[in-house]
Amino acid sequence: MTRGREDLTPREIVQELDRYIIGQAKAKRCVAIALRNRYRRNLLPEHLREEVFPKNILMIGPTGVGKTEIARRLARLVSAPFVKVEATRFTEVGYVGRDVEAMVRDLVETAVRMVKGERMAQVMEEARRAADGRLVDLLAPLPRRDPVSRNPFEVLLGATPGAARSEGDPDAHEEELRQARLKRSDTRRRLEAGELEEEQVEIEIEDSSPRVVDIMSGTGMEEMSISFQDILGGLIPRKLKRLRMSVAEARHALTQEEAARLVDMEKVRMESVQRAEQSGIIFIDEIDKIVGKGGTTGPDVSREGVQRDILPIVEGATVMTKYGPVRTDHVLFIAAGAFHANKPSDLIPELQGRLPIRVELEPMGTDDFHRILTEPENALTRQYEALLATEGVKLEFSAEGIRELAQMASLVNQRTEDIGVRRLHTLMEKLLEDVSFNAPGSKKESVTIDSEYVKRRLADIVEDHDMSRYIL
């Protein structure tokens, strides 16, 4: 099955998500259907296509059960622009000048990075050849003849200097050019053979530090910065900076610069806006934190205000960005929250209506933790085995050790705050602390993590409730 395509069936989408995410079958089915509906919509006649809107999703479940991971993996699966925002960042308490439209601008920026990266990858071979040409110019430059100084009166009157003054010794100059070409040919051969990778060269590249126009885009003055971008963007040139580095490092830097020059940014902007509008995914986390209880005053008022600000974006609005207007009518919104202290029906009715698909994610238990540690391609056990293998330490997890670790994670979640799968990260770090610290230069070539090892490292901390609150 081809990865990164939009014509995957719902069953295939779920199978792909199963490679990295354990359980949560209901949530996977919901997002798979939503993604497939986008593909179906693209097959409709144009007059009907504009009338079909995405069915936004509300995920309900405690922290650490896979809400964000499902949305992120879904976007990666079809190469869709994806941004995650916390609803609480738009509340008035601690407000830093970011409005709800910022999530759409972030989505477009993500789309631009994706499309530009794809276009640069297509021209990378040509860019590498151009970079090698620039390196040859640096390592074996052609001789330059000093320009003949001319009398100002000659320039004014259109007179030409004498042939002897302009030509110099033609035979000596030709011999110099011939020797330089031979040297350049040899330099190019050695460069292609990789013999000059450690040679030091001084290159001049574009300074990537932000200009005043770019800085304004990130200071909450987006609308004003759009106008400045149009007026001043092309008038303020990028500064150049000189850097001394090895040929290998210089080739990488020059290749990136040449690839960026070969990319048509106008086409990138147009495709990025279209991709953001038609296939973008915005994940709004902690939406339950902006639910205010009726009859109260104070911060709750601002929370309902944030809901009303988010509403038009989810309904479908046109947001001005520095890449042009962007419509959100067909952006897929996935909202998520734990809803411990409130319930989804506490959201304002208009916003509830824009999140028609609701799915509840199940809390994680011992069996889920065991599967998470063994089944996914990116399982924590595999990650630590690969990390320590770089130090020459062979790390092995026994079946009993993994089961014991899963049981301890479930037990700590029950006794303290339930943070879901993230508990495995804290336990694993504590479990392998000594091994990771002593790995460099360690004489042990193999370490087995069995049930006894897990108990010896974690049992005392797990049993001590007060200590586990601070350490785990």
N, C-alpha and C positions, 0 to 999 in steps of 0.2 A: 504494500500500500504506500502510495506517495504521501510524504509529509508535507504540510504547509499548503494544502489545497482546500478550497471552499466547497468542493463537491463531495466531501466525505458524508456518508450516511450517518444518521444518529447512532446506529450500533457501532460503526467504526470510530466515531468520536469518543464514545464511552470506552471502547477498548484502548484507545490512545491515552485517555485520562487514567485508566486503570494501571497503566505502566508506572505512574508516579504517585497516585493518590489512592489510598486504601479506603474502602467503604463509601458511604454517602452516595448510594446508587440513585436515590431520588433526585438529589441536586444535579448529578451528572446527566440524568435523563432530561431534566429541564433545560440545562444550558445546551445540550446537544440538539434538542428540538428547536430552540431559539436560533442556533447557528444554522441549522438546516433550512429554517424558514427564510433566512437571508438569501441562501442559494436559490430557493424556490421563487423568491420575489424577483431576483434578477432575470428569471426566465419569462416573466410576465410581460405583456405589451406595455409600452411606456406610459400610456394614459392610465393604466391600472396600477402600474408599479408605484407611482407616486402616492397612491391612496392606501397602500399597505404599510403599516407602521410596525416597528418591533414591539414585541410583548416583553416589557421590562420585568425584571425578576427581583424579588425580595427574599434574601436568604436569612433564616432565623436560626441561631445556634450560638453556643458559648464560644469563647476564644479558643483558638488552637485546634479547631476541628476540620479546617481545610477550606474555609469560605474564600479567602483571598487566593489560595493556591489553585483552586478550581478555575476561577476567573482568569488568573494569569496564564495558566497552562492552556486554557481555551484560546486566548488571544495569540499565544505563541504558535499554537497548532496551525492556525490559518494566516499567520503573519499579519495580524490586525493591530493597528495602533491601540495601545492600552495605557491608561493612567489610573492610579489609585489615589483617592483623596479621602481625608478624614472629614466628616461633616462638621466636627467640632472646630475646625480651623476657621470656619466662617462665622462663628458666634462672636458677639460683641466683646465678651470677656477675653482679654488677651488679643484683641483684633490688631492685625499688623498691616492693614491696608489691602488685603486680598479679597476680591469679591467673588461671587459664585461663578462668574464668567471665566475666571482664571482656569478652571478645570478644562474648559474647551480650548483655551489657548495652549495649555500644557499638552492636550491631545494632539493639536496640530504640530507643535514642536516635535513631539514623538514621531508623528508621521513623516515630518521633514527629515529627521535623522534616519529613519528606516529607508525611505526612498533614496536619499542621497547615498547611504551606504550601499544599497543595491546597485545604483548607477556607477558608483566608484568601483565596485567589484567587477563590473562589466568592462571597464577600461583599464584595469590594473596592469595588464600586460603592456599595453601601449605606454602607460605611465612609467612603468619600470624601465622601458627602453629609453624614454626621455630622461629619466633620472640618471641612468648610466651615462648618457651623453653629457649631462651636466657634470658628472663626476670626472669624466675624461677631460673635460675643459678645465677642471680644477687641478687635476694631477699632471696634465701635459698640455698646457695652454699653447696656442699658436703664437708665434712672435708678432708683435705689433710694431709698426714703424711709427716713429714720433711724427706727429703732424708738423708740417712746415709752417713756421710762424710767418704771418703775412703782414705787410705794412698796411695800416688802416687806410691810407690813401689808395693803395692798390685795390682793396676791397670796395671802397667807395666808387672808384672809377671803373671797376670791372676788369682791371688788369690781371693777368695771370703771371705767377712767378716763373722763373726760368726752369727749363727742363732739368738742368743739373741739380737745382735745389730740391725739386719735388721727387726726382727719381732716385737719387743717391746711386749706389753701386748695385745695378740689377742682378749681376751674377752672384754677388755675396748674399743678396736677399733671397734669391731662388734656392741657393744651397741651404740657407737657414730654414726655409720653409720645408725643403725636402727632408732634412734631419728631424724637424718637428713632427712631420707626418709619420715618419717611421716610428718615432717615439710614441706618438698617439696610437698607432696601430698595435704596438707591443703592449701599451698600457691597457687598451681595450681587451686584448687577448687575456692578459693576466687578471683583469677585472672580472671577465666572464668565467675564468677558471677558479675564482675565489682566492687568488693569491695575495690580494691587497686588502683583505677585510680588516686587518688591524692597523693599517696606515691611518695617520691622522690628517684630516682635512678641515679647512675652515669654510663653512657654507653660510649663505645669506638666505634666510627664509622669512616668510611673512609672520609678523608678530600676532599670535592668537589671543593676546590679552584684549578684553572687551573695550570698545570705544565708548564715548559718552552716549552715543545713540543707542548702543546695545545695553548699557547699564540702566538706562531709563526704563527699558522693557521689564526689568525685574524689580522695580521699586513701587509697584502699585499705580503707575502712571501709564498704563497700557494704551489708553485712548490717545493721550498726547504723544506718546512715543511713536505711534503709527504715522502721524503727520511728519514728525521729525525724521523718521526713517525714509519717507518718500522724498523729503526736501534735501536732507543732508547725507543720506546713506551713500550716494554715489560721489559726493563732493569731498568726503573725508577719507583719504586713502589709508590703507593699512600701513603701519610702520614695518620696517624691515629690521631684523636683528641678526647679528653675526654670532655663530656658534662654532666651537671647535669640538670635533668628535671623530670617532672612527669611521671608516668607509662603510662598514655594515650599518651603523646607526644613521649615517648621512643618507645612505640609499633609502632606508625606510622613511625618513623625514621628507626627502625629496620626492619619493614615489607618492606619498600622501598628498603633497602639494600639487604635483602634476596631475594626479587623478582628479583632485578638486577643480582644477582649471579645465579639464576636459569635460566635466559635467555641465550640462545646460541647466542652470539653476531656475530659469523661468519654467521649464518643463517639470522640474522637481517640485516647484511650488504648486503648480496646477494639479499634478497627480497627488500630492500630499493632501491638499484640501479635499479632493474627491475621495481619497481613501479614508480620511478622517470622517467625512460625512456619511459614507456608505458602509464602512466596515469598522468604525471606531467603537471601542468598548470603554466606558467609564465606570469604575468600581467605586461606589460611595460607601465607605466603611463607617462604623459607629453611628449609624443613622438613628439608633435608639437614644443616643445622647442629646439629640436636639428635640426630643419629645417632651413637651411641658405638660405638667398636670393642671387640669382645669381649676380655675378659681384661685390661682396663685399669682403673685407678682414678682418682680425682680428679674433674675436671669431667665426664668421660664418664658417671659415675654419675648426676649431676643431669640430664644430657641424656635418659637413658632414663626418668628420673622425670618429665620434662616430657611425654614421649610418653605415659606412663601417665596423666598428668593430663588430657591432651587427649583420650585415648581415650573416656572416658564421654560427653564433650560430642559427639563425632562419632557415637558409637553411638546416642545419644538420651538426654537427661537433662532434668530440670526445674530451671531456674535462677531463683532469686528476684531480681526487679528491683523498682525503686520503682514500676513500673507493673503489678506483679503477676507471678505465675509464668509463665515462658515455656518451652515445650517445644522441644527441638532435633531431634526425631525426623524432621521433614520439611524442615529447613534443608539447603541444598545446600552442601557443603564442597568447595572446590577448593584442593588443596595444590600447592605448586610448589617446585622446588629444582634447583640445577645438578648435584648429585651428581658432582662432580669427584673428590673423595677417597674416596667411598663409593658405594654403589648402593642402589636402593630396597629390595632384599631385606635390607638391614641394619636397616631399621625393625623394631620389634617385630612379631611375626606378627599380633597382634590388630589393630594399626593398619593393617597392610598389607591385611587383610581388609576394612577399612572404606573403603579407597580402591581399589575393584575396577577402575576404568577408568584405564588408564595410556596416556599419549600423549607421544611424544618430539618436541620442537620442534627444527626445523633451525636451525643457525647461519646468520648472514646473510653474503652475499657481495656482490660488486660489482653484479651484476644486481639483487639485492634492494634495495640502497641506491639504485640508479638509479630503480627503481620507487617507492620510498618518497619520493623527492624530487619525483616528478612526478604520481603517480596519486591518492593520497588527497585527500579534500576538505580535510583539515587539514595538507597537506604543508608542510614547513618553508619551502620556497621561497615558497609563497603567503603564509605568515605574515609573513615578512620583507618581502615586497612590500607587504603591507597596512600594516605598521608604519611603513615609511619613507614611504609615500604620505601619512601624516598630517603629515609635515614638508615635503610638496611635492616629494619626490624619487621619480622613477619608476625603480624597480629592475627590471631585466630579466635573466633567466638564459638563456643560450644552451644549446642541446642539448649542445654540446661542453663547455661549462663544467660542466654537471651531471654528465656522464659522467666528467670529470676529477676532480671532487669525490668521486664515488662510488668511483673507483679508489683515491684517496688514503685514504679512510676504511677501505677494505678492507685496504690495505697497512699502515696504522698498527695496526689490530687484529691483524694477523698478527705484527708485530714486537714489539708490547708486549702489555699485557693486553687480551684481547678483551672489550670492553664492549658489543658489538652496536651497535644503532641509536643508542645514546647518543653514540657517537663522532661522529655527524653533527652533534650539537648543539655539541660542542667545536670542531669544524672550522668550522662555520658562524659561530660567534661570532668566531673568529680571522680568518676570511675577510672579514667585514663590519665589523671593528672600526673602521677609519678612516672608512668611509662612515657608520656609526651615530654616531660622535663628531662628525663635521663636518656632519651633516645639518641641524641647526638653523642657519638663516641661510645655508646653502650656496647658491652661485650655480649649481651643477650641477643641472639639472632632470632629467637622465637618467643612469643608471649601468648599464652592461652588464657582467655577470659572464660572461666567456667563458673559454676554456681558458687563454689567456695570463695573464689576471688571476688565476686560481686558482693557476697555477704560480708566478707572481711573489709571491703572498702566502704560499703554503704550502710550496712545494717545498723550500726550505732547512730548514724546521723538520721536515718529514717525513723528509728524508734524514739529518738529524742525530739519531741514535737517543737520545743522552743528553738533548738538548733536548726531543725529542718526549715523553719520559717525564714531564717536568715541565709542559710547556705544553699538550700534547694528550692 
